[in-house]
Amino acid sequence: MPDPSHDETQPRVEPFGPVSARPRGAVLVLHGGRSRSRERARRGLAYLRMLPFARAVKTPQTAVYLLRYRFRGWNGGARDALRDAKWAVTELGRLHPGVPIALVGHSMGGRAALGAAGGAGVVAICALAPWVTADEPVAQLADRAVVIAHGDRERMTDPAGSYAYAVHAKQVTDRVARYDVLGDGHAMLRRAGDWSSLVRRFVLGELGIEPIDPDIADAMREPSPTGLRRELHRRDHHRGAVS
């Protein structure tokens, strides 16, 4: 049921499951959209696509929220999704003062997450199939941990663009890793468990809820291009093994 108290012309952060009174970390999940659209954002396919990632990082120690944008589009110089993401980071800081924040975004949401990385409290950004180009600013990533992942069957966003972006990001933070997800595309369906595992390992490690993942840490230590063209391993989710 719609919330009659909410102004649909404003963005909102929607909690995913119960929110602990004293979480150790907060996670903001940002869905994709369109390059241009002034349609009101709804809980459509792009929103639903991010629910498995919200579930992956949900623990008794994390406060997880999904961002509902004002509009479906980025909209050129208006950068509407980025404006909403920056507002949401401030809102999470108000809701959970002093708690570290991780951002997880897909496609347009990945671009918004990377752009909002300079917000107070943000420690980690995970961008999945992000819609980015090499000439976008990276200064806001200083002192942040960044993981980017892109499928090799991508048809909507450019893996070469996210690689070039990662190379530039390495100039302001040495904690950058980028993964090629072989055999998968923009919808992240063929290897859904592998995408979710990467997000969980990275986010919970950076928030201090689980140990830092050794594979991600190793990728971040490697110089370009090796650490920015790491193949995402397939994981046996029943045994926790990696192949």
Secondary structure, DSSP 4 states (H G I P E B T S, - for coil): ---TTS-TTS-EEEE-S---SS-SEEEEEE---BSS--SBP-S-HHHHTTHHHHHHT--TTEEEEEEE-SBSB--GGG-HHHHHHHHHHHHHHHHSTT--EEEEEETHHHHHHHHTTTSTTEEEEEEES----TTS--GGGTT-EEEEEEETT-SSS-HHHHHHHHHHHTTT-S-EEEEEETT--TT--TTHHHHHHHHHHHHHHHTTSSPPPHHHHHHHHSPTTGGGSEEPPPEETTTTEE-
